Amino acid sequence: MNDRRSGSRFAPFLAFALGVALGAIIAWAVVSSSGARVHVVEGQVASVNSTGTAFSLVNSTEGYRIGTYWQMGAGPWNDTLPTCLEPLTSGQKIRFGVINFAPTDNAFGGSVVVWVQCQD
């Protein structure tokens, strides 16, 4: 009989530990699923606008606005406009991250480039 009593003594602790673990898993799932997802795109630039703040890719109908950090090859990251996307240029190969966002209230939705890696 002693064995049964000692087992029942640990049941509340076991239920509590299981509840904490389950809560942690649910909290992790909610937090990790609510973050913005960055889509990585690679391609050849068809054209850059006259201010260097937007571009399009060859064989694509979508244009991209730049609000970004950028890197030339394996060099340091920069927060100015990418040198490989000089105004009115084309043909350069790039890799970039895009975040899509939904419209809210009176603000528009769309996509924005958050980083650019200029390919050599």
DOVEXSE-689174 format. One record per atom (N, C-alpha, C): residue number from 1; residue in three letters; x, y, z. Coordinates in nm, 3 decimals. Layout:
! DOVEXSE-689174
<num->NUM	residuo->ala	east->X	north->Y	up->Z>
...
***
This chain:
! DOVEXSE-689174
<num->1	residuo->met	east->0.078	north->-0.119	up->0.000>
<num->1	residuo->met	east->0.000	north->0.000	up->0.000>
<num->1	residuo->met	east->0.084	north->0.127	up->0.000>
<num->2	residuo->asn	east->0.197	north->0.121	up->0.063>
<num->2	residuo->asn	east->0.285	north->0.236	up->0.064>
<num->2	residuo->asn	east->0.322	north->0.281	up->-0.077>
<num->3	residuo->asp	east->0.343	north->0.183	up->-0.170>
<num->3	residuo->asp	east->0.382	north->0.217	up->-0.306>
<num->3	residuo->asp	east->0.275	north->0.299	up->-0.375>
<num->4	residuo->arg	east->0.147	north->0.262	up->-0.354>
<num->4	residuo->arg	east->0.038	north->0.335	up->-0.418>
<num->4	residuo->arg	east->0.028	north->0.478	up->-0.366>
<num->5	residuo->arg	east->0.047	north->0.494	up->-0.237>
<num->5	residuo->arg	east->0.037	north->0.628	up->-0.178>
<num->5	residuo->arg	east->0.150	north->0.717	up->-0.228>
<num->6	residuo->ser	east->0.272	north->0.665	up->-0.237>
<num->6	residuo->ser	east->0.383	north->0.747	up->-0.284>
<num->6	residuo->ser	east->0.365	north->0.782	up->-0.431>
<num->7	residuo->gly	east->0.305	north->0.693	up->-0.511>
<num->7	residuo->gly	east->0.277	north->0.722	up->-0.652>
<num->7	residuo->gly	east->0.174	north->0.831	up->-0.666>
<num->8	residuo->ser	east->0.071	north->0.828	up->-0.581>
<num->8	residuo->ser	east->-0.033	north->0.930	up->-0.590>
<num->8	residuo->ser	east->0.018	north->1.064	up->-0.540>
<num->9	residuo->arg	east->0.120	north->1.065	up->-0.459>
<num->9	residuo->arg	east->0.180	north->1.187	up->-0.409>
<num->9	residuo->arg	east->0.251	north->1.262	up->-0.523>
<num->10	residuo->phe	east->0.304	north->1.189	up->-0.618>
<num->10	residuo->phe	east->0.376	north->1.251	up->-0.729>
<num->10	residuo->phe	east->0.285	north->1.288	up->-0.846>
<num->11	residuo->ala	east->0.162	north->1.240	up->-0.845>
<num->11	residuo->ala	east->0.069	north->1.267	up->-0.955>
<num->11	residuo->ala	east->0.046	north->1.417	up->-0.975>
<num->12	residuo->pro	east->0.021	north->1.496	up->-0.869>
<num->12	residuo->pro	east->0.003	north->1.640	up->-0.892>
<num->12	residuo->pro	east->0.129	north->1.706	up->-0.948>
<num->13	residuo->phe	east->0.245	north->1.666	up->-0.900>
<num->13	residuo->phe	east->0.371	north->1.722	up->-0.951>
<num->13	residuo->phe	east->0.388	north->1.686	up->-1.098>
<num->14	residuo->leu	east->0.359	north->1.562	up->-1.134>
<num->14	residuo->leu	east->0.371	north->1.517	up->-1.272>
<num->14	residuo->leu	east->0.272	north->1.593	up->-1.362>
<num->15	residuo->ala	east->0.150	north->1.612	up->-1.316>
<num->15	residuo->ala	east->0.050	north->1.688	up->-1.394>
<num->15	residuo->ala	east->0.094	north->1.832	up->-1.411>
<num->16	residuo->phe	east->0.150	north->1.892	up->-1.305>
<num->16	residuo->phe	east->0.198	north->2.029	up->-1.313>
<num->16	residuo->phe	east->0.314	north->2.040	up->-1.413>
<num->17	residuo->ala	east->0.409	north->1.950	up->-1.404>
<num->17	residuo->ala	east->0.525	north->1.952	up->-1.495>
<num->17	residuo->ala	east->0.481	north->1.933	up->-1.640>
<num->18	residuo->leu	east->0.386	north->1.843	up->-1.660>
<num->18	residuo->leu	east->0.334	north->1.821	up->-1.795>
<num->18	residuo->leu	east->0.262	north->1.946	up->-1.847>
<num->19	residuo->gly	east->0.186	north->2.012	up->-1.762>
<num->19	residuo->gly	east->0.116	north->2.136	up->-1.799>
<num->19	residuo->gly	east->0.214	north->2.247	up->-1.835>
<num->20	residuo->val	east->0.321	north->2.261	up->-1.758>
<num->20	residuo->val	east->0.423	north->2.362	up->-1.787>
<num->20	residuo->val	east->0.490	north->2.333	up->-1.921>
<num->21	residuo->ala	east->0.524	north->2.208	up->-1.944>
<num->21	residuo->ala	east->0.587	north->2.170	up->-2.071>
<num->21	residuo->ala	east->0.495	north->2.197	up->-2.189>
<num->22	residuo->leu	east->0.369	north->2.160	up->-2.176>
<num->22	residuo->leu	east->0.272	north->2.183	up->-2.282>
<num->22	residuo->leu	east->0.253	north->2.332	up->-2.307>
<num->23	residuo->gly	east->0.246	north->2.411	up->-2.200>
<num->23	residuo->gly	east->0.234	north->2.557	up->-2.213>
<num->23	residuo->gly	east->0.353	north->2.617	up->-2.284>
<num->24	residuo->ala	east->0.472	north->2.569	up->-2.252>
<num->24	residuo->ala	east->0.593	north->2.620	up->-2.317>
<num->24	residuo->ala	east->0.593	north->2.588	up->-2.466>
<num->25	residuo->ile	east->0.549	north->2.469	up->-2.502>
<num->25	residuo->ile	east->0.543	north->2.430	up->-2.643>
<num->25	residuo->ile	east->0.442	north->2.516	up->-2.718>
<num->26	residuo->ile	east->0.326	north->2.540	up->-2.659>
<num->26	residuo->ile	east->0.223	north->2.623	up->-2.723>
<num->26	residuo->ile	east->0.273	north->2.767	up->-2.737>
<num->27	residuo->ala	east->0.336	north->2.822	up->-2.634>
<num->27	residuo->ala	east->0.387	north->2.959	up->-2.639>
<num->27	residuo->ala	east->0.493	north->2.971	up->-2.748>
<num->28	residuo->trp	east->0.584	north->2.875	up->-2.759>
<num->28	residuo->trp	east->0.687	north->2.876	up->-2.862>
<num->28	residuo->trp	east->0.624	north->2.873	up->-3.001>
<num->29	residuo->ala	east->0.522	north->2.789	up->-3.020>
<num->29	residuo->ala	east->0.457	north->2.779	up->-3.151>
<num->29	residuo->ala	east->0.389	north->2.910	up->-3.189>
<num->30	residuo->val	east->0.323	north->2.975	up->-3.094>
<num->30	residuo->val	east->0.255	north->3.102	up->-3.123>
<num->30	residuo->val	east->0.356	north->3.211	up->-3.155>
<num->31	residuo->val	east->0.462	north->3.223	up->-3.077>
<num->31	residuo->val	east->0.562	north->3.327	up->-3.100>
<num->31	residuo->val	east->0.635	north->3.304	up->-3.232>
<num->32	residuo->ser	east->0.676	north->3.182	up->-3.261>
<num->32	residuo->ser	east->0.753	north->3.158	up->-3.382>
<num->32	residuo->ser	east->0.667	north->3.168	up->-3.507>
<num->33	residuo->ser	east->0.537	north->3.145	up->-3.498>
<num->33	residuo->ser	east->0.453	north->3.153	up->-3.617>
<num->33	residuo->ser	east->0.406	north->3.296	up->-3.644>
<num->34	residuo->ser	east->0.419	north->3.387	up->-3.548>
<num->34	residuo->ser	east->0.371	north->3.523	up->-3.568>
<num->34	residuo->ser	east->0.475	north->3.614	up->-3.629>
<num->35	residuo->gly	east->0.600	north->3.570	up->-3.640>
<num->35	residuo->gly	east->0.704	north->3.653	up->-3.698>
<num->35	residuo->gly	east->0.691	north->3.664	up->-3.849>
<num->36	residuo->ala	east->0.749	north->3.770	up->-3.904>
<num->36	residuo->ala	east->0.746	north->3.789	up->-4.049>
<num->36	residuo->ala	east->0.835	north->3.684	up->-4.115>
<num->37	residuo->arg	east->0.790	north->3.635	up->-4.228>
<num->37	residuo->arg	east->0.868	north->3.536	up->-4.302>
<num->37	residuo->arg	east->0.936	north->3.605	up->-4.418>
<num->38	residuo->val	east->1.066	north->3.586	up->-4.427>
<num->38	residuo->val	east->1.143	north->3.645	up->-4.535>
<num->38	residuo->val	east->1.154	north->3.543	up->-4.647>
<num->39	residuo->his	east->1.113	north->3.584	up->-4.767>
<num->39	residuo->his	east->1.126	north->3.499	up->-4.885>
<num->39	residuo->his	east->1.252	north->3.539	up->-4.958>
<num->40	residuo->val	east->1.339	north->3.441	up->-4.985>
<num->40	residuo->val	east->1.465	north->3.468	up->-5.054>
<num->40	residuo->val	east->1.445	north->3.449	up->-5.203>
<num->41	residuo->val	east->1.487	north->3.549	up->-5.281>
<num->41	residuo->val	east->1.471	north->3.548	up->-5.425>
<num->41	residuo->val	east->1.608	north->3.574	up->-5.489>
<num->42	residuo->glu	east->1.636	north->3.506	up->-5.600>
<num->42	residuo->glu	east->1.758	north->3.531	up->-5.677>
<num->42	residuo->glu	east->1.720	north->3.560	up->-5.819>
<num->43	residuo->gly	east->1.793	north->3.648	up->-5.884>
<num->43	residuo->gly	east->1.762	north->3.676	up->-6.023>
<num->43	residuo->gly	east->1.853	north->3.780	up->-6.083>
<num->44	residuo->gln	east->1.824	north->3.812	up->-6.208>
<num->44	residuo->gln	east->1.899	north->3.913	up->-6.281>
<num->44	residuo->gln	east->1.812	north->4.037	up->-6.294>
<num->45	residuo->val	east->1.871	north->4.152	up->-6.264>
<num->45	residuo->val	east->1.797	north->4.277	up->-6.265>
<num->45	residuo->val	east->1.762	north->4.316	up->-6.408>
<num->46	residuo->ala	east->1.634	north->4.347	up->-6.431>
<num->46	residuo->ala	east->1.590	north->4.396	up->-6.561>
<num->46	residuo->ala	east->1.609	north->4.547	up->-6.568>
<num->47	residuo->ser	east->1.572	north->4.617	up->-6.460>
<num->47	residuo->ser	east->1.591	north->4.762	up->-6.456>
<num->47	residuo->ser	east->1.581	north->4.813	up->-6.313>
<num->48	residuo->val	east->1.654	north->4.922	up->-6.288>
<num->48	residuo->val	east->1.649	north->4.993	up->-6.161>
<num->48	residuo->val	east->1.587	north->5.130	up->-6.191>
<num->49	residuo->asn	east->1.499	north->5.179	up->-6.102>
<num->49	residuo->asn	east->1.437	north->5.309	up->-6.127>
<num->49	residuo->asn	east->1.539	north->5.422	up->-6.119>
<num->50	residuo->ser	east->1.496	north->5.544	up->-6.149>
<num->50	residuo->ser	east->1.588	north->5.658	up->-6.159>
<num->50	residuo->ser	east->1.645	north->5.704	up->-6.025>
<num->51	residuo->thr	east->1.586	north->5.660	up->-5.913>
<num->51	residuo->thr	east->1.637	north->5.698	up->-5.781>
<num->51	residuo->thr	east->1.711	north->5.583	up->-5.711>
<num->52	residuo->gly	east->1.711	north->5.464	up->-5.772>
<num->52	residuo->gly	east->1.777	north->5.349	up->-5.711>
<num->52	residuo->gly	east->1.701	north->5.289	up->-5.594>
<num->53	residuo->thr	east->1.572	north->5.319	up->-5.583>
<num->53	residuo->thr	east->1.493	north->5.271	up->-5.469>
<num->53	residuo->thr	east->1.398	north->5.159	up->-5.504>
<num->54	residuo->ala	east->1.396	north->5.115	up->-5.631>
<num->54	residuo->ala	east->1.309	north->5.005	up->-5.673>
<num->54	residuo->ala	east->1.369	north->4.941	up->-5.797>
<num->55	residuo->phe	east->1.335	north->4.812	up->-5.819>
<num->55	residuo->phe	east->1.387	north->4.741	up->-5.935>
<num->55	residuo->phe	east->1.292	north->4.631	up->-5.976>
<num->56	residuo->ser	east->1.317	north->4.575	up->-6.094>
<num->56	residuo->ser	east->1.243	north->4.458	up->-6.141>
<num->56	residuo->ser	east->1.344	north->4.356	up->-6.189>
<num->57	residuo->leu	east->1.298	north->4.231	up->-6.200>
<num->57	residuo->leu	east->1.384	north->4.123	up->-6.245>
<num->57	residuo->leu	east->1.349	north->4.080	up->-6.386>
<num->58	residuo->val	east->1.446	north->4.022	up->-6.455>
<num->58	residuo->val	east->1.423	north->3.963	up->-6.586>
<num->58	residuo->val	east->1.320	north->3.852	up->-6.570>
<num->59	residuo->asn	east->1.227	north->3.839	up->-6.663>
<num->59	residuo->asn	east->1.122	north->3.736	up->-6.664>
<num->59	residuo->asn	east->1.030	north->3.742	up->-6.543>
<num->60	residuo->ser	east->1.004	north->3.862	up->-6.490>
<num->60	residuo->ser	east->0.914	north->3.879	up->-6.378>
<num->60	residuo->ser	east->0.828	north->4.002	up->-6.401>
<num->61	residuo->thr	east->0.703	north->3.995	up->-6.359>
<num->61	residuo->thr	east->0.615	north->4.111	up->-6.373>
<num->61	residuo->thr	east->0.609	north->4.191	up->-6.244>
<num->62	residuo->glu	east->0.674	north->4.143	up->-6.138>
<num->62	residuo->glu	east->0.669	north->4.211	up->-6.009>
<num->62	residuo->glu	east->0.785	north->4.308	up->-5.994>
<num->63	residuo->gly	east->0.757	north->4.423	up->-5.934>
<num->63	residuo->gly	east->0.861	north->4.519	up->-5.899>
<num->63	residuo->gly	east->0.886	north->4.512	up->-5.750>
<num->64	residuo->tyr	east->1.003	north->4.557	up->-5.707>
<num->64	residuo->tyr	east->1.040	north->4.550	up->-5.565>
<num->64	residuo->tyr	east->1.087	north->4.686	up->-5.516>
<num->65	residuo->arg	east->1.036	north->4.729	up->-5.400>
<num->65	residuo->arg	east->1.082	north->4.851	up->-5.334>
<num->65	residuo->arg	east->1.194	north->4.814	up->-5.239>
<num->66	residuo->ile	east->1.290	north->4.903	up->-5.225>
<num->66	residuo->ile	east->1.405	north->4.877	up->-5.139>
<num->66	residuo->ile	east->1.394	north->4.957	up->-5.012>
<num->67	residuo->gly	east->1.404	north->4.890	up->-4.899>
<num->67	residuo->gly	east->1.414	north->4.951	up->-4.767>
<num->67	residuo->gly	east->1.502	north->4.854	up->-4.691>
<num->68	residuo->thr	east->1.633	north->4.859	up->-4.708>
<num->68	residuo->thr	east->1.714	north->4.741	up->-4.690>
<num->68	residuo->thr	east->1.854	north->4.759	up->-4.634>
<num->69	residuo->tyr	east->1.910	north->4.649	up->-4.591>
<num->69	residuo->tyr	east->2.053	north->4.636	up->-4.567>
<num->69	residuo->tyr	east->2.109	north->4.561	up->-4.687>
<num->70	residuo->trp	east->2.233	north->4.587	up->-4.725>
<num->70	residuo->trp	east->2.289	north->4.517	up->-4.840>
<num->70	residuo->trp	east->2.434	north->4.482	up->-4.817>
<num->71	residuo->gln	east->2.482	north->4.384	up->-4.894>
<num->71	residuo->gln	east->2.616	north->4.330	up->-4.880>
<num->71	residuo->gln	east->2.674	north->4.304	up->-5.018>
<num->72	residuo->met	east->2.798	north->4.344	up->-5.041>
<num->72	residuo->met	east->2.867	north->4.315	up->-5.165>
<num->72	residuo->met	east->2.953	north->4.192	up->-5.143>
<num->73	residuo->gly	east->2.916	north->4.081	up->-5.210>
<num->73	residuo->gly	east->2.988	north->3.955	up->-5.190>
<num->73	residuo->gly	east->2.985	north->3.914	up->-5.044>
<num->74	residuo->ala	east->3.103	north->3.892	up->-4.985>
<num->74	residuo->ala	east->3.111	north->3.853	up->-4.844>
<num->74	residuo->ala	east->3.155	north->3.969	up->-4.756>
<num->75	residuo->gly	east->3.147	north->4.093	up->-4.808>
<num->75	residuo->gly	east->3.189	north->4.211	up->-4.733>
<num->75	residuo->gly	east->3.092	north->4.248	up->-4.622>
<num->76	residuo->pro	east->3.111	north->4.367	up->-4.565>
<num->76	residuo->pro	east->3.025	north->4.411	up->-4.455>
<num->76	residuo->pro	east->2.885	north->4.449	up->-4.503>
<num->77	residuo->trp	east->2.788	north->4.444	up->-4.411>
<num->77	residuo->trp	east->2.651	north->4.486	up->-4.442>
<num->77	residuo->trp	east->2.643	north->4.638	up->-4.434>
<num->78	residuo->asn	east->2.566	north->4.700	up->-4.524>
<num->78	residuo->asn	east->2.552	north->4.845	up->-4.533>
<num->78	residuo->asn	east->2.405	north->4.884	up->-4.522>
<num->79	residuo->asp	east->2.379	north->5.011	up->-4.485>
<num->79	residuo->asp	east->2.239	north->5.056	up->-4.475>
<num->79	residuo->asp	east->2.208	north->5.171	up->-4.572>
<num->80	residuo->thr	east->2.297	north->5.197	up->-4.665>
<num->80	residuo->thr	east->2.268	north->5.293	up->-4.772>
<num->80	residuo->thr	east->2.210	north->5.215	up->-4.889>
<num->81	residuo->leu	east->2.177	north->5.281	up->-4.999>
<num->81	residuo->leu	east->2.126	north->5.207	up->-5.115>
<num->81	residuo->leu	east->2.236	north->5.118	up->-5.173>
<num->82	residuo->pro	east->2.201	north->4.998	up->-5.220>
<num->82	residuo->pro	east->2.301	north->4.904	up->-5.272>
<num->82	residuo->pro	east->2.375	north->4.959	up->-5.395>
<num->83	residuo->thr	east->2.507	north->4.949	up->-5.395>
<num->83	residuo->thr	east->2.586	north->4.998	up->-5.508>
<num->83	residuo->thr	east->2.563	north->4.917	up->-5.633>
<num->84	residuo->cys	east->2.519	north->4.792	up->-5.619>
<num->84	residuo->cys	east->2.493	north->4.711	up->-5.738>
<num->84	residuo->cys	east->2.358	north->4.744	up->-5.802>
<num->85	residuo->leu	east->2.280	north->4.832	up->-5.738>
<num->85	residuo->leu	east->2.152	north->4.874	up->-5.793>
<num->85	residuo->leu	east->2.154	north->5.024	up->-5.821>
<num->86	residuo->glu	east->2.256	north->5.069	up->-5.891>
<num->86	residuo->glu	east->2.267	north->5.209	up->-5.929>
<num->86	residuo->glu	east->2.148	north->5.246	up->-6.017>
<num->87	residuo->pro	east->2.099	north->5.370	up->-6.009>
<num->87	residuo->pro	east->1.986	north->5.413	up->-6.091>
<num->87	residuo->pro	east->2.008	north->5.386	up->-6.241>
<num->88	residuo->leu	east->1.902	north->5.339	up->-6.305>
<num->88	residuo->leu	east->1.896	north->5.316	up->-6.449>
<num->88	residuo->leu	east->1.996	north->5.213	up->-6.500>
<num->89	residuo->thr	east->2.034	north->5.115	up->-6.416>
<num->89	residuo->thr	east->2.123	north->5.007	up->-6.458>
<num->89	residuo->thr	east->2.044	north->4.878	up->-6.477>
<num->90	residuo->ser	east->2.108	north->4.778	up->-6.536>
<num->90	residuo->ser	east->2.043	north->4.647	up->-6.554>
<num->90	residuo->ser	east->2.150	north->4.540	up->-6.573>
<num->91	residuo->gly	east->2.106	north->4.413	up->-6.562>
<num->91	residuo->gly	east->2.194	north->4.300	up->-6.590>
<num->91	residuo->gly	east->2.265	north->4.239	up->-6.471>
<num->92	residuo->gln	east->2.273	north->4.308	up->-6.359>
<num->92	residuo->gln	east->2.344	north->4.254	up->-6.244>
<num->92	residuo->gln	east->2.265	north->4.139	up->-6.180>
<num->93	residuo->lys	east->2.339	north->4.045	up->-6.122>
<num->93	residuo->lys	east->2.276	north->3.932	up->-6.053>
<num->93	residuo->lys	east->2.273	north->3.963	up->-5.904>
<num->94	residuo->ile	east->2.156	north->3.939	up->-5.842>
<num->94	residuo->ile	east->2.139	north->3.968	up->-5.699>
<num->94	residuo->ile	east->2.062	north->3.856	up->-5.632>
<num->95	residuo->arg	east->2.071	north->3.853	up->-5.502>
<num->95	residuo->arg	east->1.994	north->3.764	up->-5.415>
<num->95	residuo->arg	east->1.936	north->3.856	up->-5.309>
<num->96	residuo->phe	east->1.806	north->3.843	up->-5.277>
<num->96	residuo->phe	east->1.747	north->3.937	up->-5.181>
<num->96	residuo->phe	east->1.636	north->3.872	up->-5.101>
<num->97	residuo->gly	east->1.607	north->3.934	up->-4.986>
<num->97	residuo->gly	east->1.500	north->3.888	up->-4.898>
<num->97	residuo->gly	east->1.382	north->3.983	up->-4.906>
<num->98	residuo->val	east->1.261	north->3.927	up->-4.920>
<num->98	residuo->val	east->1.139	north->4.005	up->-4.933>
<num->98	residuo->val	east->1.043	north->3.967	up->-4.821>
<num->99	residuo->ile	east->0.980	north->4.068	up->-4.761>
<num->99	residuo->ile	east->0.873	north->4.045	up->-4.664>
<num->99	residuo->ile	east->0.744	north->4.097	up->-4.726>
<num->100	residuo->asn	east->0.641	north->4.014	up->-4.729>
<num->100	residuo->asn	east->0.509	north->4.056	up->-4.777>
<num->100	residuo->asn	east->0.427	north->4.097	up->-4.656>
<num->101	residuo->phe	east->0.351	north->4.206	up->-4.670>
<num->101	residuo->phe	east->0.270	north->4.252	up->-4.558>
<num->101	residuo->phe	east->0.131	north->4.292	up->-4.606>
<num->102	residuo->ala	east->0.034	north->4.267	up->-4.522>
<num->102	residuo->ala	east->-0.106	north->4.296	up->-4.554>
<num->102	residuo->ala	east->-0.139	north->4.441	up->-4.522>
<num->103	residuo->pro	east->-0.236	north->4.499	up->-4.594>
<num->103	residuo->pro	east->-0.278	north->4.636	up->-4.561>
<num->103	residuo->pro	east->-0.341	north->4.642	up->-4.422>
<num->104	residuo->thr	east->-0.320	north->4.753	up->-4.352>
<num->104	residuo->thr	east->-0.382	north->4.774	up->-4.222>
<num->104	residuo->thr	east->-0.437	north->4.916	up->-4.216>
<num->105	residuo->asp	east->-0.556	north->4.929	up->-4.163>
<num->105	residuo->asp	east->-0.624	north->5.059	up->-4.154>
<num->105	residuo->asp	east->-0.615	north->5.132	up->-4.288>
<num->106	residuo->asn	east->-0.554	north->5.249	up->-4.289>
<num->106	residuo->asn	east->-0.541	north->5.326	up->-4.413>
<num->106	residuo->asn	east->-0.409	north->5.302	up->-4.485>
<num->107	residuo->ala	east->-0.323	north->5.218	up->-4.429>
<num->107	residuo->ala	east->-0.192	north->5.192	up->-4.489>
<num->107	residuo->ala	east->-0.204	north->5.083	up->-4.595>
<num->108	residuo->phe	east->-0.126	north->5.097	up->-4.699>
<num->108	residuo->phe	east->-0.126	north->4.999	up->-4.807>
<num->108	residuo->phe	east->-0.049	north->4.874	up->-4.767>
<num->109	residuo->gly	east->-0.066	north->4.765	up->-4.839>
<num->109	residuo->gly	east->0.010	north->4.643	up->-4.818>
<num->109	residuo->gly	east->0.103	north->4.623	up->-4.936>
<num->110	residuo->gly	east->0.176	north->4.517	up->-4.935>
<num->110	residuo->gly	east->0.266	north->4.488	up->-5.047>
<num->110	residuo->gly	east->0.385	north->4.409	up->-5.001>
<num->111	residuo->ser	east->0.498	north->4.434	up->-5.064>
<num->111	residuo->ser	east->0.621	north->4.366	up->-5.027>
<num->111	residuo->ser	east->0.734	north->4.467	up->-5.025>
<num->112	residuo->val	east->0.834	north->4.439	up->-4.944>
<num->112	residuo->val	east->0.951	north->4.526	up->-4.936>
<num->112	residuo->val	east->1.076	north->4.439	up->-4.926>
<num->113	residuo->val	east->1.179	north->4.482	up->-4.995>
<num->113	residuo->val	east->1.309	north->4.414	up->-4.990>
<num->113	residuo->val	east->1.376	north->4.457	up->-4.860>
<num->114	residuo->val	east->1.417	north->4.359	up->-4.777>
<num->114	residuo->val	east->1.478	north->4.391	up->-4.648>
<num->114	residuo->val	east->1.629	north->4.370	up->-4.648>
<num->115	residuo->trp	east->1.680	north->4.295	up->-4.744>
<num->115	residuo->trp	east->1.825	north->4.284	up->-4.762>
<num->115	residuo->trp	east->1.856	north->4.245	up->-4.905>
<num->116	residuo->val	east->1.972	north->4.286	up->-4.953>
<num->116	residuo->val	east->2.019	north->4.255	up->-5.088>
<num->116	residuo->val	east->2.161	north->4.207	up->-5.079>
<num->117	residuo->gln	east->2.191	north->4.099	up->-5.149>
<num->117	residuo->gln	east->2.329	north->4.053	up->-5.160>
<num->117	residuo->gln	east->2.368	north->4.063	up->-5.306>
<num->118	residuo->cys	east->2.461	north->4.152	up->-5.337>
<num->118	residuo->cys	east->2.507	north->4.170	up->-5.474>
<num->118	residuo->cys	east->2.598	north->4.052	up->-5.510>
<num->119	residuo->gln	east->2.566	north->3.984	up->-5.619>
<num->119	residuo->gln	east->2.647	north->3.868	up->-5.660>
<num->119	residuo->gln	east->2.761	north->3.915	up->-5.747>
<num->120	residuo->asp	east->2.875	north->3.851	up->-5.733>
<num->120	residuo->asp	east->2.993	north->3.887	up->-5.814>
<num->120	residuo->asp	east->2.979	north->3.848	up->-5.958>
***
